[in-house]
Structures are given as structure tokens and as C-alpha cells.
Amino acid sequence: MELFGNYIMAFIQTGGFFAPLLFISVHLLRPLFFLPVVFICVSGGIIFGVFAGTIYSIIGITLSSIIFYFVIRWLPKTFERFTRMKQKLIGRHTELTTTQITLLRLIPFIHFHLLSICLMEITSSFKEYTKSSLLTNIPLAIVYTSIGQWLSSLSPIHILFSLTALLLLIYSLRRKEIIIKWEDFFQTST
């Protein structure tokens, strides 16, 4: 898969005037090829530079989130599967805040669209989801586009320290209340 990703990025570099459109298209097709968001953002920084790469990544990631919103609404069984996965990983009654989702998107091994499901749960409309999605995607694009090569040269100790600091920050920014429904608290056996 890495060879395929490198092939796509080489194709974009030779794209000329259409290179930004090809790059944004790769963001949209990324889930089909199982390419990580981080890989595409880092590649955008290498190919286009920090400023243009960040702009193209924000556009591509946000369009990908919008398409995911409509596709997941169209496939209710997949939505239920993602919701069950979220409940197993995060908890049944835990709702992440937008700030927590923003920080979790900075961690490369957390599923991007699982966090989009979390955003869908805390937003009430498509407009609010799009706004929250855009706001949570901006730091991801900036960080991985601007310091992508620097991240690849970090030692494992620095990576562990950074992830620990991020997890502590996420924990401190958590929502401090838990809502348990009456039916869940007093489960009746039938």
C-alpha cells in the first residue's frame, strides 16, 4: 500500500496545473485506498509547501468529512457499526468535546471517520457538523503539513512523550458530566 501511495504522490507532482485538484481528489479517495490522513497531509507539505499544502489539505479533508456525513446517513448499518465501535472504545455515555476531537485527530493511529461519528453525535445539524469538522481539521492539516518531515525523524522516546502529553491534555479537557438514561441505570430483565 505504501508503494501505491508513493505512486499517487509522484503522479500528483507531475500533474502541473491540475496538481491541486488531483491532490484534493486523493483526499476524497483516501478511504478507498486505506491511506492515512497523515500520509496525505505530509505529502502535501512536501509537494506544495506549507501554505498551499495546508490549504489543499483543509479543503480535501473537509470535503471528505462532508461526503462521509452523507454516505454514513445513507448506510444505516455502517453507522450502527461505527457507533458500536465508538461505544466499545470510548464508552457508551461518553461524549467528546470538539476540543478533544481536535486533539484526537492529531494522533495518527486513531480512525479519522470514527472521530467524525463523534462529531455527528455532538452536533445537531449538517451546518453545525460542517463547521465543527472544518475547525477540527485545521490543526490536523497545519501540524502534519508544516512539520511532517520533522515528525518522521523523531525518536521513539519523543513520540511517546508527545502522545503522553496529548492524552493528558485530552483527559483534562473532557466533559465532566455523565448522563445515564433511566432505562440503562435500572435495567429490567425480560
MIDOSE-1310 file (N, C-alpha, C; in nm, 2 decimals, decimal comma, always signed):
residues 190
melf	+0,08/-0,12/+0,00/+0,00/+0,00/+0,00/+0,09/+0,13/+0,00; +0,20/+0,12/+0,07/+0,29/+0,24/+0,07/+0,34/+0,27/-0,07; +0,37/+0,16/-0,15/+0,42/+0,18/-0,29/+0,31/+0,25/-0,37; +0,19/+0,21/-0,35/+0,08/+0,27/-0,42/+0,06/+0,41/-0,38
gnyi	+0,08/+0,45/-0,25/+0,07/+0,58/-0,21/+0,18/+0,67/-0,27; +0,30/+0,61/-0,27/+0,41/+0,69/-0,33/+0,39/+0,71/-0,48; +0,33/+0,61/-0,55/+0,29/+0,63/-0,69/+0,19/+0,74/-0,71; +0,09/+0,75/-0,63/-0,01/+0,85/-0,64/+0,06/+0,99/-0,62
mafi	+0,15/+1,00/-0,52/+0,21/+1,13/-0,49/+0,30/+1,17/-0,61; +0,37/+1,08/-0,67/+0,46/+1,11/-0,78/+0,37/+1,15/-0,90; +0,25/+1,09/-0,92/+0,16/+1,13/-1,02/+0,11/+1,28/-1,00; +0,09/+1,31/-0,88/+0,04/+1,45/-0,84/+0,15/+1,55/-0,87
qtgg	+0,28/+1,51/-0,84/+0,39/+1,61/-0,86/+0,40/+1,64/-1,01; +0,37/+1,55/-1,09/+0,38/+1,58/-1,24/+0,25/+1,63/-1,30; +0,16/+1,66/-1,21/+0,02/+1,70/-1,26/+0,02/+1,84/-1,31; +0,11/+1,92/-1,28/+0,12/+2,06/-1,32/+0,00/+2,14/-1,27
ffap	-0,07/+2,21/-1,36/-0,18/+2,29/-1,32/-0,29/+2,22/-1,25; -0,31/+2,09/-1,28/-0,42/+2,02/-1,21/-0,37/+1,95/-1,09; -0,25/+1,97/-1,05/-0,20/+1,90/-0,93/-0,28/+1,93/-0,80; -0,32/+2,06/-0,78/-0,41/+2,08/-0,66/-0,54/+2,00/-0,66
llfi	-0,60/+1,99/-0,78/-0,72/+1,91/-0,79/-0,70/+1,76/-0,77; -0,59/+1,72/-0,83/-0,55/+1,58/-0,81/-0,53/+1,55/-0,66; -0,46/+1,64/-0,59/-0,43/+1,62/-0,45/-0,56/+1,62/-0,37; -0,65/+1,71/-0,39/-0,78/+1,71/-0,32/-0,86/+1,58/-0,35
svhl	-0,85/+1,54/-0,48/-0,91/+1,41/-0,52/-0,86/+1,29/-0,44; -0,73/+1,29/-0,42/-0,66/+1,19/-0,34/-0,72/+1,19/-0,19; -0,74/+1,31/-0,14/-0,81/+1,32/-0,01/-0,94/+1,25/-0,01; -1,02/+1,27/-0,12/-1,15/+1,22/-0,13/-1,15/+1,07/-0,15
lrpl	-1,05/+1,02/-0,22/-1,04/+0,87/-0,24/-0,96/+0,80/-0,14; -0,90/+0,87/-0,04/-0,82/+0,81/+0,06/-0,88/+0,70/+0,13; -1,01/+0,70/+0,18/-1,06/+0,59/+0,25/-1,07/+0,46/+0,16; -1,09/+0,48/+0,03/-1,10/+0,36/-0,05/-0,96/+0,29/-0,07
fflp	-0,85/+0,36/-0,06/-0,72/+0,30/-0,07/-0,65/+0,28/+0,06; -0,73/+0,30/+0,17/-0,68/+0,28/+0,31/-0,55/+0,36/+0,34; -0,54/+0,48/+0,28/-0,43/+0,57/+0,31/-0,45/+0,65/+0,43; -0,36/+0,67/+0,52/-0,38/+0,75/+0,64/-0,38/+0,90/+0,60
vvfi	-0,46/+0,98/+0,68/-0,47/+1,12/+0,65/-0,33/+1,19/+0,67; -0,26/+1,14/+0,77/-0,13/+1,19/+0,80/-0,04/+1,18/+0,68; -0,04/+1,07/+0,61/+0,05/+1,05/+0,49/+0,02/+1,15/+0,39; -0,11/+1,18/+0,36/-0,15/+1,27/+0,26/-0,11/+1,41/+0,30
cvsg	-0,14/+1,45/+0,42/-0,10/+1,58/+0,47/+0,05/+1,61/+0,46; +0,13/+1,51/+0,50/+0,27/+1,52/+0,50/+0,32/+1,54/+0,35; +0,26/+1,46/+0,27/+0,29/+1,46/+0,12/+0,25/+1,60/+0,07; +0,14/+1,66/+0,11/+0,10/+1,79/+0,06/+0,20/+1,90/+0,10
giif	+0,26/+1,88/+0,22/+0,36/+1,98/+0,26/+0,49/+1,96/+0,18; +0,52/+1,84/+0,14/+0,64/+1,82/+0,06/+0,62/+1,87/-0,08; +0,51/+1,84/-0,14/+0,48/+1,87/-0,28/+0,45/+2,02/-0,30; +0,37/+2,08/-0,21/+0,32/+2,22/-0,24/+0,38/+2,32/-0,15
gvfa	+0,45/+2,28/-0,04/+0,49/+2,37/+0,06/+0,39/+2,38/+0,17; +0,43/+2,46/+0,27/+0,35/+2,46/+0,39/+0,22/+2,53/+0,37; +0,22/+2,65/+0,31/+0,09/+2,73/+0,30/+0,00/+2,66/+0,20; +0,04/+2,64/+0,08/-0,05/+2,58/-0,02/-0,09/+2,44/+0,02
gtiy	+0,00/+2,36/+0,07/-0,03/+2,22/+0,12/-0,13/+2,22/+0,23; -0,12/+2,32/+0,32/-0,22/+2,32/+0,43/-0,36/+2,36/+0,37; -0,37/+2,46/+0,29/-0,50/+2,50/+0,23/-0,56/+2,38/+0,15; -0,48/+2,31/+0,07/-0,54/+2,20/-0,01/-0,58/+2,08/+0,08
siig	-0,50/+2,06/+0,19/-0,54/+1,96/+0,28/-0,66/+1,99/+0,36; -0,68/+2,11/+0,40/-0,80/+2,15/+0,47/-0,92/+2,13/+0,38; -0,91/+2,17/+0,25/-1,02/+2,16/+0,16/-1,05/+2,01/+0,14; -0,95/+1,93/+0,11/-0,97/+1,79/+0,09/-1,02/+1,71/+0,21
itls	-0,97/+1,74/+0,33/-1,02/+1,67/+0,45/-1,16/+1,71/+0,48; -1,19/+1,84/+0,47/-1,33/+1,88/+0,49/-1,43/+1,83/+0,39; -1,39/+1,82/+0,27/-1,48/+1,76/+0,17/-1,50/+1,61/+0,19; -1,39/+1,55/+0,24/-1,40/+1,41/+0,27/-1,50/+1,38/+0,39
siif	-1,49/+1,47/+0,49/-1,58/+1,47/+0,60/-1,73/+1,49/+0,56; -1,75/+1,58/+0,47/-1,88/+1,61/+0,42/-1,94/+1,49/+0,35; -1,86/+1,43/+0,26/-1,90/+1,31/+0,19/-1,93/+1,20/+0,28; -1,85/+1,18/+0,39/-1,87/+1,08/+0,49/-2,00/+1,10/+0,56
yfvi	-2,04/+1,22/+0,59/-2,16/+1,26/+0,65/-2,28/+1,20/+0,57; -2,28/+1,23/+0,44/-2,39/+1,18/+0,36/-2,39/+1,03/+0,33; -2,27/+0,97/+0,32/-2,26/+0,83/+0,29/-2,30/+0,75/+0,42; -2,26/+0,80/+0,53/-2,30/+0,72/+0,66/-2,44/+0,74/+0,69
rwlp	-2,51/+0,84/+0,65/-2,65/+0,86/+0,66/-2,73/+0,77/+0,57; -2,67/+0,74/+0,45/-2,73/+0,66/+0,35/-2,71/+0,51/+0,39; -2,61/+0,47/+0,47/-2,59/+0,34/+0,51/-2,60/+0,32/+0,66; -2,73/+0,30/+0,70/-2,75/+0,30/+0,85/-2,69/+0,18/+0,92
ktfe	-2,67/+0,07/+0,86/-2,60/-0,04/+0,93/-2,45/-0,01/+0,95; -2,39/+0,06/+0,86/-2,25/+0,10/+0,88/-2,24/+0,21/+0,99; -2,34/+0,29/+1,00/-2,35/+0,39/+1,10/-2,36/+0,32/+1,24; -2,44/+0,22/+1,25/-2,46/+0,15/+1,37/-2,33/+0,08/+1,41
rftr	-2,26/+0,02/+1,31/-2,14/-0,05/+1,34/-2,03/+0,05/+1,39; -2,02/+0,17/+1,33/-1,93/+0,27/+1,38/-1,97/+0,32/+1,52; -2,10/+0,33/+1,55/-2,15/+0,37/+1,68/-2,11/+0,27/+1,78; -2,13/+0,14/+1,75/-2,09/+0,03/+1,85/-1,94/+0,03/+1,87
mkqk	-1,86/+0,05/+1,77/-1,72/+0,06/+1,78/-1,68/+0,18/+1,87; -1,74/+0,29/+1,85/-1,72/+0,41/+1,94/-1,75/+0,38/+2,08; -1,87/+0,31/+2,10/-1,91/+0,28/+2,24/-1,81/+0,19/+2,31; -1,76/+0,09/+2,23/-1,66/+0,00/+2,29/-1,53/+0,07/+2,32
ligr	-1,48/+0,16/+2,24/-1,35/+0,22/+2,26/-1,36/+0,34/+2,35; -1,47/+0,42/+2,35/-1,47/+0,54/+2,43/-1,57/+0,53/+2,55; -1,67/+0,45/+2,53/-1,77/+0,44/+2,63/-1,91/+0,47/+2,58; -2,01/+0,41/+2,64/-2,15/+0,43/+2,60/-2,20/+0,57/+2,63
htel	-2,16/+0,62/+2,74/-2,22/+0,75/+2,78/-2,12/+0,87/+2,77; -2,01/+0,84/+2,71/-1,91/+0,95/+2,70/-1,93/+1,02/+2,57; -1,93/+1,15/+2,58/-1,94/+1,24/+2,46/-1,81/+1,32/+2,46; -1,74/+1,32/+2,35/-1,62/+1,40/+2,34/-1,66/+1,54/+2,31
tttq	-1,58/+1,64/+2,35/-1,60/+1,78/+2,31/-1,53/+1,80/+2,18; -1,56/+1,91/+2,12/-1,50/+1,95/+1,99/-1,34/+1,96/+2,01; -1,30/+2,02/+2,12/-1,16/+2,04/+2,15/-1,09/+1,90/+2,16; -1,16/+1,81/+2,23/-1,10/+1,67/+2,24/-1,09/+1,61/+2,11
itll	-1,19/+1,62/+2,02/-1,18/+1,56/+1,89/-1,07/+1,62/+1,81; -1,05/+1,75/+1,82/-0,94/+1,82/+1,75/-0,81/+1,76/+1,79; -0,79/+1,74/+1,92/-0,66/+1,69/+1,97/-0,65/+1,54/+1,93; -0,76/+1,46/+1,93/-0,75/+1,32/+1,89/-0,72/+1,31/+1,75
rlip	-0,76/+1,40/+1,67/-0,73/+1,40/+1,52/-0,58/+1,41/+1,50; -0,51/+1,47/+1,60/-0,36/+1,49/+1,58/-0,29/+1,36/+1,61; -0,35/+1,26/+1,66/-0,29/+1,13/+1,69/-0,31/+1,04/+1,57; -0,20/+1,00/+1,50/-0,21/+0,94/+1,37/-0,29/+0,80/+1,37
fihf	-0,29/+0,73/+1,47/-0,35/+0,59/+1,47/-0,49/+0,59/+1,51; -0,56/+0,70/+1,53/-0,70/+0,70/+1,57/-0,78/+0,72/+1,44; -0,88/+0,64/+1,42/-0,95/+0,64/+1,30/-1,02/+0,77/+1,27; -1,00/+0,83/+1,16/-1,05/+0,96/+1,13/-1,20/+0,97/+1,13
hlls	-1,26/+0,87/+1,06/-1,41/+0,88/+1,05/-1,48/+0,83/+1,18; -1,41/+0,76/+1,26/-1,47/+0,73/+1,40/-1,48/+0,86/+1,47; -1,39/+0,95/+1,46/-1,40/+1,08/+1,52/-1,50/+1,17/+1,45; -1,53/+1,15/+1,32/-1,64/+1,21/+1,26/-1,77/+1,17/+1,31
iclm	-1,78/+1,04/+1,35/-1,90/+0,99/+1,41/-1,92/+1,06/+1,55; -1,82/+1,08/+1,62/-1,83/+1,15/+1,75/-1,87/+1,30/+1,72; -1,83/+1,36/+1,62/-1,87/+1,49/+1,58/-2,02/+1,49/+1,55; -2,06/+1,39/+1,48/-2,20/+1,38/+1,44/-2,29/+1,37/+1,56
eits	-2,24/+1,30/+1,66/-2,32/+1,28/+1,78/-2,34/+1,41/+1,86; -2,24/+1,50/+1,86/-2,25/+1,62/+1,94/-2,30/+1,74/+1,86; -2,33/+1,73/+1,73/-2,38/+1,84/+1,65/-2,53/+1,81/+1,62; -2,60/+1,91/+1,60/-2,75/+1,89/+1,58/-2,79/+1,90/+1,43
sfke	-2,70/+1,96/+1,35/-2,74/+1,98/+1,21/-2,62/+1,96/+1,12; -2,65/+1,95/+0,99/-2,54/+1,94/+0,89/-2,45/+2,06/+0,89; -2,51/+2,18/+0,90/-2,43/+2,31/+0,91/-2,34/+2,31/+1,03; -2,39/+2,27/+1,14/-2,30/+2,27/+1,26/-2,19/+2,16/+1,25
ytks	-2,23/+2,04/+1,19/-2,13/+1,94/+1,17/-2,02/+1,99/+1,08; -2,06/+2,06/+0,97/-1,96/+2,11/+0,87/-1,86/+2,21/+0,94; -1,92/+2,30/+1,02/-1,84/+2,40/+1,08/-1,74/+2,33/+1,18; -1,80/+2,24/+1,26/-1,71/+2,17/+1,36/-1,60/+2,09/+1,29
sllt	-1,64/+2,02/+1,18/-1,55/+1,94/+1,11/-1,43/+2,03/+1,05; -1,47/+2,14/+1,00/-1,37/+2,23/+0,94/-1,27/+2,28/+1,06; -1,33/+2,32/+1,17/-1,25/+2,36/+1,28/-1,16/+2,25/+1,34; -1,21/+2,13/+1,34/-1,12/+2,02/+1,39/-1,02/+1,97/+1,29
nipl	-1,04/+2,00/+1,16/-0,95/+1,96/+1,06/-0,83/+2,06/+1,04; -0,85/+2,19/+1,08/-0,75/+2,29/+1,05/-0,62/+2,26/+1,13; -0,62/+2,23/+1,26/-0,50/+2,19/+1,33/-0,43/+2,07/+1,27; -0,51/+1,97/+1,23/-0,45/+1,85/+1,17/-0,37/+1,88/+1,05
aivy	-0,43/+1,96/+0,96/-0,37/+2,00/+0,83/-0,24/+2,08/+0,86; -0,25/+2,18/+0,95/-0,14/+2,27/+0,98/-0,02/+2,19/+1,03; -0,05/+2,11/+1,13/+0,06/+2,03/+1,20/+0,13/+1,94/+1,11; +0,05/+1,85/+1,04/+0,12/+1,75/+0,96/+0,17/+1,80/+0,83
tsig	+0,12/+1,91/+0,78/+0,17/+1,97/+0,66/+0,30/+2,04/+0,69; +0,30/+2,12/+0,80/+0,42/+2,20/+0,83/+0,54/+2,13/+0,89; +0,51/+2,03/+0,97/+0,62/+1,96/+1,04/+0,62/+1,81/+1,01; +0,57/+1,78/+0,89/+0,56/+1,64/+0,86/+0,69/+1,57/+0,85
qwls	+0,79/+1,63/+0,79/+0,92/+1,56/+0,78/+0,99/+1,56/+0,91; +0,96/+1,66/+0,99/+1,02/+1,66/+1,13/+0,97/+1,54/+1,21; +0,84/+1,52/+1,20/+0,78/+1,40/+1,27/+0,84/+1,27/+1,23; +0,87/+1,26/+1,10/+0,92/+1,13/+1,06/+1,06/+1,10/+1,11
slsp	+1,13/+1,21/+1,15/+1,27/+1,19/+1,21/+1,27/+1,19/+1,36; +1,16/+1,19/+1,43/+1,16/+1,19/+1,57/+1,20/+1,05/+1,63; +1,26/+1,05/+1,74/+1,30/+0,93/+1,80/+1,17/+0,87/+1,87; +1,17/+0,74/+1,90/+1,05/+0,68/+1,97/+1,02/+0,74/+2,10
ihil	+1,13/+0,79/+2,17/+1,11/+0,85/+2,31/+1,03/+0,98/+2,29; +1,07/+1,06/+2,19/+1,00/+1,19/+2,17/+0,85/+1,17/+2,13; +0,83/+1,07/+2,05/+0,69/+1,03/+2,01/+0,61/+0,99/+2,13; +0,67/+0,91/+2,21/+0,60/+0,86/+2,33/+0,57/+0,98/+2,43
fslt	+0,66/+1,07/+2,44/+0,64/+1,18/+2,53/+0,53/+1,27/+2,47; +0,53/+1,30/+2,34/+0,43/+1,38/+2,28/+0,29/+1,32/+2,29; +0,28/+1,19/+2,27/+0,15/+1,12/+2,28/+0,10/+1,12/+2,43; +0,19/+1,11/+2,52/+0,15/+1,11/+2,66/+0,10/+1,25/+2,70
alll	+0,17/+1,35/+2,65/+0,12/+1,49/+2,68/-0,01/+1,52/+2,61; -0,03/+1,47/+2,49/-0,16/+1,48/+2,42/-0,27/+1,41/+2,50; -0,25/+1,29/+2,55/-0,35/+1,21/+2,62/-0,39/+1,28/+2,75; -0,29/+1,34/+2,82/-0,31/+1,41/+2,94/-0,40/+1,54/+2,92
liys	-0,37/+1,60/+2,81/-0,44/+1,72/+2,77/-0,59/+1,68/+2,73; -0,61/+1,58/+2,66/-0,74/+1,53/+2,62/-0,82/+1,49/+2,75; -0,75/+1,43/+2,85/-0,82/+1,39/+2,97/-0,86/+1,51/+3,05; -0,78/+1,62/+3,05/-0,81/+1,74/+3,13/-0,92/+1,82/+3,06
lrrk	-0,94/+1,80/+2,93/-1,04/+1,88/+2,86/-1,17/+1,80/+2,85; -1,18/+1,69/+2,91/-1,30/+1,61/+2,90/-1,43/+1,67/+2,95; -1,54/+1,63/+2,91/-1,67/+1,68/+2,96/-1,68/+1,61/+3,10; -1,71/+1,69/+3,20/-1,71/+1,65/+3,34/-1,84/+1,59/+3,39
eiii	-1,94/+1,57/+3,30/-2,07/+1,52/+3,34/-2,10/+1,39/+3,26; -2,17/+1,30/+3,32/-2,21/+1,18/+3,26/-2,36/+1,17/+3,27; -2,43/+1,15/+3,16/-2,57/+1,13/+3,16/-2,61/+0,99/+3,14; -2,67/+0,93/+3,23/-2,72/+0,79/+3,22/-2,87/+0,79/+3,21
kwed	-2,92/+0,73/+3,11/-3,06/+0,72/+3,09/-3,12/+0,63/+3,20; -3,25/+0,65/+3,23/-3,32/+0,58/+3,34/-3,32/+0,43/+3,30; -3,34/+0,40/+3,18/-3,35/+0,26/+3,13/-3,22/+0,19/+3,15; -3,11/+0,26/+3,12/-2,98/+0,20/+3,13/-2,94/+0,18/+3,28
ffqt	-2,98/+0,27/+3,37/-2,95/+0,25/+3,51/-3,02/+0,14/+3,57; -3,15/+0,13/+3,55/-3,24/+0,03/+3,60/-3,27/-0,07/+3,49; -3,19/-0,15/+3,46/-3,21/-0,25/+3,35/-3,31/-0,36/+3,40; -3,41/-0,38/+3,32/-3,50/-0,49/+3,36/-3,48/-0,61/+3,28
st	-3,48/-0,72/+3,34/-3,46/-0,85/+3,27/-3,60/-0,90/+3,22; -3,60/-0,94/+3,10/-3,73/-1,00/+3,05/-3,72/-1,14/+3,02
